[in-house]
């Protein structure tokens, strides 16, 4: 999972480079830009040849997970809901911050730069997630990051603070994704099926976040954007905090069969 955190930082780096290229290249040249990026992506994908994924668990562990599906269900549903709203925080932030800044009087270039700053913060946060994990815990990083996101969402309501709040928000929520997965694997060891379901359903947050944000903007104006983001973060914090009640399934098994 820690390797996943570092690898996922590359996604954030690409999201930084993209807006900067948009600023540097004129709209007439966008087809060339996007075509060039597609060609580079295809070329880089050839480097994955020969990469093989080892089995994630032994047959014995698979039988163990199957036997404990009833105990796993509430844990899995809790984490699926938590990740749906985490993705809602991420997508509603990245998709609407530029529009909010433009509505506050900033130029379109400034909105693009702040968006790049958000993704830079996300990339940096993913990279430093590993050393932070060794000094803290997965639960602390998840709950603490979402708590700070709520505060920064409130700060972003101010036009003066918004250009600084959004990059910091990317930094503080960066650890939620990888550390939440670690948290889940501690509770449900060797449950690759659960992780696959979680990653599948979390994409709903990419629809819910921008969709709700659009509805709120149409009703209350563009200035409501940071408040909706803070509300998503608050709801996500409540769901992740509810997971503190769960014990690892392996510990439950020992209690049943001492």
N, C-alpha and C positions, 0 to 999 in steps of 0.2 A: 504493500500500500504506500510506503514511503517513496518507492521508485515511481509509483503512479503520480504522486504529488509533484515530483520533479519533472516527469515527462509531460504532465498536464500544464506545466508552466510554459511549455512551448506554444500551447494554444494562446495563452495570454500575450506572448511576445509577437506572434503573428497578428493578433488583434491590435497591437501597438503600431506595427509597421504599416498595416493596411490604411488606417486613417492618415498617417503621415504621407504615404504615397498619393492618397487622394488629394491632399493639399498641394503636393509638389507637381502633380500632373494635371494638365488642363482637361476639362470635360471632353473635348474633341478627341483626346488620346486615350480615353477610358477603354475602348475596345482593345487597343493594343496592350494596355496594362493588364486587363483581365485575361486576355489570351496568353500573355507571357507568364502570368502566375499559374495558369492552368498547365502550361507546358512544363514549367519547373516542378509542379506538383507531381505530374506523371513521371518525370525523370527520377524524382526522389523516391517515389513509390517502388521503383525497381530495386532499391537497396534493401527492401524487406525480404527478398528471396533468401531462402535458407533459414529463416527464423521459424522455429517450431515451439509451440506451447506445450510444456510438459503437463501430465495429468495433475489436476488441482487437488485430488483427494484419492485415497485408496477405496476399494470396494467396501471395506469394512466401515469406513467413515461414512460412505454414502448410505449404507443401511442404517447407521446410527441417526443420520439426519432425517431419513424417511420416517423412522419410528417416532421422532420428536416433532413432527410437523404441527401437531396440535399446540404444543408449547411455543413453537416458533411463530405461529400465525400473528398473535398480537404484536410481537416485536417487529416482524416484517411490515405489517400494515402501518405501524407508527413511523418507521423509518421511510417508507414510501411516501407518506404524507409529508414528513419533514423535508424530504428531498424535492418534492413537487414545489413546496413554497420556497426552498432555497433557490431553485432555478428561477422561480418567479421574481425573487429579489434581484438576481443577477441580470435577467433579461429585461426587466422593467427599468433597471438602472441604466444599463448600457444603451437601451433603445430610446430612452426619453430624456436623458440628461442634456443632450445637445439642444433639443427643442426647448427645454426649460431655460437654459442659459440664453438662448436666442430671444426668448420671450422676456428675459430680464434685462435685455439691452446689449448683450455681448454679441460679437460678430460670429458668423458661421465658422470661421477658422478657429476661434477660441473654443467653440463647442466641440469641434473635431479634436483639438489638442487635449481638452479635458477628457474626452472619451478615450483617447490614447493613453492618458494618464491613469484612467480607471483600470484599463487592461494591463498597463505596466505595473500598477500596484498589485493586481491579481497575480501576475507572473512572479513578482518579487516575493509575494506572500507564499506562493507555492514552493519556491526555492528554499526559503528560510523555514518552511514548515517542519522539515526534518530536525534541525537543531532545536527548534522550539519544542518539538515533541519529546526530545530527550530531557528537556528542562521542566516540562509541564506534563499535561495528560491530554488525551484526545477529547475527553468531555470538557475540560477547561477551555481548550482552544475553540471548540465549537460554540459553547454557550457564551464565552467571553467575546468571541468575534461577532456573534449576532447582537449581543448587548451593545457593543460599540457601534454597530451598523445602525441601530435605532437612534443613538445619539447623533451620529453623523447625518442621518436622514433629517433630523430636526435642524441641524446646522445648515444643511443644504437649502432649507426653506428661505434662508437669507441670501439675497443676490450677491452680497459681498463675500460670503463664506462658501458658496456653492462650488466655485472653481477649485477650491482646496479640499472640500469635503468629499467630493466624488472620488478622486484618486485615493484618498485615505480609506474610503469605503471598500474599494477594490482590494486594498491591502489587508483589511481586517476580516473580510469574508473569505479570503483565499483559502484558509485552512479548513473551512467548514466541509467542503467536498471530500478531501482525502481523509480527514480525521473522523468524519462521520462514518465512513466506510470501515475504518479501523475499529471504531466503537461497535459497529454492528458485528464484525467478525469476532470480536471478543465475546459478545453475547451469543452468537451462533457460529461456532467454529466450523470450518470446512463447508460452509453453505454457499457454494458458488451459484446454485439455482436462485437463492434469495437475492444475491448481488445482481444477477442478470435481470431479475424482475424489477428490482429497485431502479436500475439504470434505464430499463425500458419505460417504466411509468413516470419517472422524473421528468421526461420530456414534455409531459402535460403542463409543467410549470412554464414552459416556453410559450404556451398558448394562453394560460390563465393570467400570467403576469402582464404582458403587453395588452391583453384583452381588457382586463379590469382597469388598467391604467388609462386606456383609450376612453373607456366609459366614464371614468372619473373626470378626465380632462374635458370631455364634451359637456359635462354637467357643471363643473366647478372652475374651469379654466386651467391653463398650463401650470399655474403656480401650485397646484395640488400634487404635482409629481413626487417631490421628496416625501410628502406625508404618506402617500400610498406605499412608497418603498419602505418607509419606516414601519407602516402597519403590517406589510408582508413579513418584515424581519421580526416584528413582535410576535406574530402568529407562529412563525417558524421557531422562535426561541421557546415558546410555550410547548410546542410539540416535542422538540428535542429534550426539553427539561422533563417532560412526562416519561421519557425513556429511562430516566434515572431510577425508576421503580423496578426495572427488570434486573434479574440476576442471570449470569451466564448459564446456558443450558447444560453445560458440562457439570456445573456446580449443582444444578437441580438433579441431575442424574445420580450424582454421588449421594445426595440427600435421600433419594428414593431407594438406591441400592448401595448402602454403606459397605 
